[in-house]
Amino acid sequence: MSKTYEGSKHDKSIIDTEEWKLPKGIVVHEDSGFEGHQQKGIIINRPMKKPKGRELTQKQKTANKRKASKRVLVEHSIGHVKIYRIVKDTIRLRKENAKDIVMEICCGLSNWKMKYRT
């Protein structure tokens, strides 16, 4: 997990700022927010864009659906964390790393809730 940033900060610029170094050989399921991110030794799995003035082939559409089915799990997890209002609202805590700690606690609560739901 990265440090917390304002909602207007672009995903790609966060990666560049923090200089992420991912383990070699892993598969990263990215969305268009990470376009332009390249790192040696990792496998990037990003949906195909529709070519200008043309349509995607049926094979490309099927591949994009498969990729989307993996990405939706991530998006749902993010949605589960955002049920905690403190994550969505402006945090007025001035203490250093307070926003990061709040996010970690909310992620932990979300994981706990998902693990123990009936």
C-alpha positions in Angstrom: 0.0 0.0 0.0 1.3 3.5 -0.8 1.0 6.6 1.2 -2.4 8.3 1.0 -2.9 11.0 -1.6 -5.7 13.4 -2.5 -8.2 12.0 -4.9 -7.0 14.2 -7.8 -3.5 12.7 -7.8 -3.1 10.4 -10.8 -2.1 6.7 -10.2 0.8 6.8 -12.5 2.3 9.9 -10.9 2.0 8.2 -7.4 4.0 5.2 -8.7 6.6 7.6 -10.2 6.8 9.6 -7.0 7.2 6.6 -4.8 9.5 4.7 -7.2 7.7 1.4 -6.8 9.9 -1.6 -7.2 7.7 -4.7 -7.7 9.1 -8.2 -7.4 10.3 -9.7 -10.7 8.0 -12.3 -12.3 4.7 -11.2 -10.8 1.6 -10.4 -12.9 0.2 -6.9 -12.4 -3.5 -6.4 -13.3 -3.5 -2.7 -14.2 -6.2 -0.4 -15.4 -5.7 2.6 -17.7 -4.6 4.7 -14.7 -1.3 3.0 -14.9 -0.7 3.5 -18.6 2.9 4.3 -19.3 4.1 2.4 -16.2 6.8 -0.1 -17.2 9.1 -2.1 -15.1 11.6 -4.8 -16.1 10.8 -8.3 -15.1 7.0 -7.9 -14.3 4.1 -9.0 -16.5 1.6 -6.3 -17.1 -2.0 -7.4 -17.8 -3.9 -4.4 -19.0 -7.1 -4.3 -21.2 -6.8 -3.5 -24.9 -7.9 -0.1 -26.0 -10.2 0.3 -28.9 -8.2 1.4 -32.0 -9.0 4.8 -33.3 -11.9 4.5 -35.8 -12.1 0.7 -35.5 -13.6 -1.9 -33.2 -11.9 -4.5 -31.1 -12.0 -8.0 -32.4 -14.2 -10.6 -30.6 -11.0 -12.3 -29.3 -9.8 -9.0 -27.9 -13.2 -8.3 -26.3 -13.1 -11.8 -24.7 -9.6 -11.2 -23.4 -10.7 -7.8 -21.9 -13.6 -9.5 -20.2 -11.3 -12.0 -18.6 -9.0 -9.2 -17.4 -11.9 -7.2 -16.1 -13.1 -10.2 -14.0 -9.9 -10.0 -12.1 -9.8 -6.2 -11.8 -13.4 -6.2 -10.5 -12.2 -8.0 -7.3 -9.8 -5.2 -6.7 -12.4 -2.5 -7.3 -14.8 -4.2 -5.0 -12.1 -4.3 -2.3 -11.5 -0.6 -2.7 -15.3 0.0 -2.4 -15.5 -2.0 0.8 -12.8 0.2 2.3 -14.6 3.3 1.2 -17.7 2.4 3.3 -15.8 4.0 6.2 -16.7 7.7 6.0 -13.4 8.8 7.4 -11.7 7.5 4.3 -13.9 9.6 2.0 -14.1 12.8 4.0 -11.4 15.4 4.6 -9.3 14.3 7.6 -8.3 17.3 9.7 -5.7 15.4 11.7 -2.4 17.3 11.5 -0.2 14.6 13.0 2.4 13.1 10.6 1.2 9.9 8.9 -2.3 10.2 10.5 -4.0 9.8 7.1 -1.9 6.7 6.4 -2.8 5.1 9.7 -6.5 5.8 9.2 -6.3 4.1 5.8 -4.5 1.1 7.2 -7.0 0.7 10.0 -9.9 0.9 7.6 -8.3 -1.6 5.2 -7.7 -3.9 8.2 -11.4 -3.6 9.3 -12.5 -4.3 5.8 -10.3 -7.4 5.5 -11.6 -8.6 8.9 -15.2 -8.0 7.9 -14.7 -9.9 4.6 -13.0 -12.8 6.3 -15.6 -13.3 9.0 -18.8 -12.6 7.1 -21.3 -15.4 7.1 
